[in-house]
Amino acid sequence: MGVMIPALMIGSVSGNYINPAFVIGMASVGSLAWGKALLFIVVEFLGAMAGQLVVVAMHKPYYDKTTNPTAILVHSQLLKIREVSSTASSANSSVVSCFSSVR
């Protein structure tokens, strides 16, 4: 949905050159000149960097309030660990239930 909606909204205007992979694919099959493809790729990366700067600027006040600078990193690592462990536990429980039901 995150890619489909913008693609439907701006596809007729921009040709859907919103992803470097798509641009490389179009240039590979000859639908787009490599010179133009390089320009699109550079602009797409610049747009991504500008978007990241906006996100950082919006969250900076919250980072500034943190008294422990490593807390942000620790929190993100804990979220990753919880994500992996919950995925693993749900996978293990489905395997266990599968084998326990076969008797």
C-alpha positions as CSV (number, residue, x, y, z in Angstrom):
1,M,0.0,0.0,0.0
2,G,2.9,2.4,0.8
3,V,4.2,2.2,-2.7
4,M,0.9,1.4,-4.6
5,I,-0.9,4.6,-3.5
6,P,1.8,7.1,-4.6
7,A,2.3,5.1,-7.8
8,L,-1.4,5.4,-8.6
9,M,-1.4,9.1,-7.6
10,I,1.6,10.2,-9.6
11,G,2.2,7.5,-12.1
12,S,0.6,9.3,-15.0
13,V,2.6,12.5,-14.2
14,S,6.0,11.1,-13.4
15,G,6.1,7.7,-15.1
16,N,6.4,6.1,-11.7
17,Y,10.1,6.6,-11.4
18,I,9.9,6.6,-7.6
19,N,12.4,3.8,-6.9
20,P,16.0,3.3,-8.1
21,A,15.3,-0.4,-8.7
22,F,12.4,0.4,-11.1
23,V,14.6,3.0,-12.9
24,I,17.4,0.5,-13.3
25,G,14.9,-2.0,-14.6
26,M,13.5,0.4,-17.1
27,A,16.9,1.4,-18.3
28,S,18.0,-2.3,-18.6
29,V,15.2,-3.1,-21.0
30,G,15.8,0.0,-23.0
31,S,12.6,1.9,-22.0
32,L,14.7,4.7,-20.5
33,A,18.1,6.2,-21.5
34,W,20.9,5.4,-19.1
35,G,21.8,9.1,-18.8
36,K,18.3,10.0,-17.8
37,A,18.2,7.0,-15.4
38,L,21.4,8.2,-13.7
39,L,19.7,11.6,-13.1
40,F,16.6,10.0,-11.7
41,I,18.6,7.8,-9.4
42,V,20.6,10.7,-8.0
43,V,17.5,12.8,-7.5
44,E,15.7,9.8,-5.8
45,F,18.7,9.5,-3.3
46,L,18.7,13.2,-2.7
47,G,15.0,13.1,-2.0
48,A,15.4,10.1,0.4
49,M,18.1,12.1,2.3
50,A,15.9,15.1,2.5
51,G,13.1,13.0,3.9
52,Q,15.4,11.5,6.5
53,L,16.5,15.0,7.5
54,V,12.9,16.0,8.0
55,V,12.2,12.9,10.2
56,V,15.4,13.6,12.3
57,A,14.4,17.3,12.7
58,M,10.9,16.3,13.8
59,H,12.2,13.8,16.4
60,K,15.1,15.9,17.6
61,P,13.2,17.5,20.6
62,Y,12.5,14.1,21.9
63,Y,16.1,12.9,21.5
64,D,17.2,16.1,23.3
65,K,15.0,15.3,26.3
66,T,16.8,11.9,26.8
67,T,19.2,12.1,29.6
68,N,20.9,8.8,28.7
69,P,22.0,9.0,25.0
70,T,22.4,5.3,24.7
71,A,18.8,4.7,25.7
72,I,17.5,5.3,22.2
73,L,19.8,2.6,20.8
74,V,19.0,0.2,23.7
75,H,15.3,0.7,23.2
76,S,15.5,0.0,19.5
77,Q,17.6,-3.1,20.1
78,L,15.1,-4.3,22.7
79,L,12.3,-3.9,20.2
80,K,14.2,-5.9,17.6
81,I,14.9,-8.7,20.2
82,R,11.2,-8.8,21.2
83,E,10.2,-8.9,17.5
84,V,12.5,-11.8,16.8
85,S,11.6,-13.7,20.0
86,S,7.9,-13.3,19.4
87,T,8.2,-14.5,15.9
88,A,10.3,-17.4,17.0
89,S,7.9,-18.3,19.8
90,S,4.9,-18.2,17.6
91,A,6.7,-20.4,15.0
92,N,7.8,-22.8,17.7
93,S,4.3,-23.0,19.2
94,S,2.8,-23.8,15.8
95,V,5.4,-26.5,15.2
96,V,4.8,-27.9,18.6
97,S,1.0,-27.9,18.2
98,C,1.4,-29.5,14.8
99,F,3.5,-32.4,16.2
100,S,1.4,-32.7,19.3
101,S,-1.8,-33.1,17.3
102,V,-0.3,-35.9,15.3
103,R,-0.5,-39.0,17.5
